[in-house]
């Protein structure tokens, strides 16, 4: 009987250590991307055509390089088109197979880029067109409803913004 209790305790300790080791690791999120009404042209009431690329990257430095954001071959991207004949809100569900690919590649950040209309400077230097988000769960402040949603909006004039508070200092 004592041996059974001891084995049971060891099993529980191993299970707890496995679960706790995952805390702060890469989370899977519903990434909701929205093109805000502020981009609608007041003259003709049309939405611009905007392509958005979401890619998993391993380092924060990769989030800075817009020139290869959707062409580099380190991980598979998700590409969306927004505009007049496309939805203004699109989603990467946390159940999407892309998360398996990103997890295998050991990514730590999502790099989201958009070819937003008319900005200052060249495309590569336009900070409105990119957003790097950490994937570690401990970077994100909890939501009262417990949902793991990353609401990303393309707003004028700010560009790409995440509407959920996070702490990038906890990413590494």
C-alpha positions in Angstrom: 0.0 0.0 0.0 2.8 2.4 0.9 4.5 1.6 -2.4 1.3 2.5 -4.3 0.9 5.8 -2.4 4.6 6.6 -3.1 4.2 5.8 -6.8 1.0 7.9 -6.9 2.9 10.9 -5.4 5.8 10.6 -7.8 3.3 10.5 -10.7 1.5 13.6 -9.5 4.9 15.4 -9.0 6.0 14.5 -12.5 2.6 15.6 -14.0 2.8 19.0 -12.1 6.4 19.6 -13.2 5.4 18.9 -16.8 2.5 21.3 -16.7 4.4 24.0 -14.9 7.3 23.7 -17.3 4.9 24.7 -20.0 3.9 27.9 -18.3 5.4 30.9 -20.0 6.1 28.9 -23.2 4.7 29.6 -26.6 1.0 30.2 -26.5 -1.6 29.6 -29.2 -3.9 32.5 -29.7 -6.8 33.5 -31.9 -5.3 36.3 -33.9 -8.1 38.6 -35.0 -7.0 41.2 -37.6 -9.2 44.1 -38.5 -9.0 46.9 -41.1 -10.5 50.0 -39.3 -13.1 52.2 -40.9 -10.7 55.1 -40.6 -9.0 53.8 -43.8 -12.2 54.2 -45.8 -11.7 56.9 -48.5 -14.1 59.8 -47.7 -14.3 60.8 -51.3 -15.4 57.5 -52.9 -16.4 55.6 -49.7 -14.0 52.7 -50.7 -11.7 50.7 -48.5 -8.1 50.3 -49.8 -6.7 47.0 -50.8 -4.3 45.9 -48.0 -2.3 42.6 -47.8 -1.3 41.4 -44.4 1.4 38.8 -43.7 1.6 37.0 -40.4 4.8 35.0 -39.8 6.4 33.3 -36.8 10.0 34.5 -36.1 12.6 33.4 -33.6 14.2 36.6 -32.6 13.1 40.2 -31.9 15.7 41.3 -34.5 13.7 39.5 -37.2 10.7 41.6 -36.3 12.7 44.7 -37.3 13.5 43.5 -40.9 10.5 44.4 -43.1 12.4 43.8 -46.4 12.1 40.0 -46.0 9.0 39.8 -43.8 7.0 37.7 -46.2 9.7 36.3 -48.5 12.2 34.9 -46.1 12.1 31.1 -45.7 12.3 30.6 -42.0 8.6 29.8 -41.3 5.4 29.5 -43.3 3.4 32.7 -43.4 -0.4 33.3 -43.3 -1.4 36.0 -45.8 -4.7 37.8 -45.9 -6.2 40.4 -48.2 -8.4 43.2 -47.0 -10.3 45.7 -49.0 -13.5 46.7 -50.8 -14.4 43.1 -51.8 -12.7 41.3 -48.9 -13.7 41.0 -45.2 -12.6 43.8 -42.9 -12.0 41.3 -40.1 -10.1 38.0 -40.5 -8.9 35.4 -38.1 -6.1 32.9 -37.5 -7.7 30.5 -35.0 -5.6 28.9 -32.3 -6.6 25.5 -33.8 -5.1 26.4 -37.2 -2.4 24.0 -38.4 0.0 27.0 -38.8 0.6 26.9 -35.1 2.1 23.4 -35.3 4.5 24.7 -38.0 5.5 27.7 -35.9 5.9 25.5 -32.8 8.2 23.1 -34.6 10.2 26.1 -35.8 10.5 27.2 -32.2 9.2 30.7 -33.0 8.9 33.2 -30.1 7.2 36.1 -31.9 4.6 36.9 -34.5 5.7 39.4 -37.1 2.7 41.1 -38.7 3.2 43.3 -41.7 0.8 45.2 -43.9 1.2 47.2 -47.1 -0.8 50.1 -45.7 -1.3 53.1 -48.0 0.8 56.2 -48.0 3.2 56.5 -45.1 6.4 58.4 -44.4 9.6 57.1 -45.8 10.3 53.8 -47.5 8.4 50.7 -46.9 11.2 49.1 -44.9 11.4 52.1 -42.5 7.7 52.7 -42.0 7.0 51.5 -38.5 3.2 51.7 -39.0 3.5 48.7 -41.4 4.8 46.2 -38.9 4.0 44.8 -35.5 6.1 42.2 -33.5 4.1 40.3 -30.8 5.6 37.9 -28.2 4.2 34.4 -28.1 5.2 33.6 -24.5 2.1 33.4 -22.4 3.6 35.3 -19.5 4.0 38.4 -21.7 0.3 38.8 -21.9 -1.9 40.3 -19.2 -4.9 38.1 -18.6 -8.3 38.8 -20.0 -11.2 38.7 -17.6 -13.1 36.4 -19.9 -10.1 34.0 -20.1 -10.0 34.1 -23.9 -6.6 34.0 -25.7 -7.4 36.5 -28.4 -4.8 38.9 -29.9 -6.9 41.8 -31.4 -4.8 43.5 -34.1 -6.2 46.5 -35.8 -5.0 48.6 -38.8 -5.9 52.1 -37.7 -5.2 55.4 -39.3 -2.8 57.1 -38.7 -1.2 54.7 -36.1 -0.9 51.7 -38.4 -0.8 48.2 -36.9 -1.7 48.1 -33.2 -2.5 45.4 -30.8 -5.5 46.2 -28.5 -4.5 43.8 -25.7 -1.8 44.9 -23.2 1.4 43.0 -23.2 4.9 43.2 -21.7 7.7 42.7 -24.2 10.3 42.7 -21.5 9.2 39.2 -20.5 9.6 37.8 -24.0 13.1 36.4 -23.7 
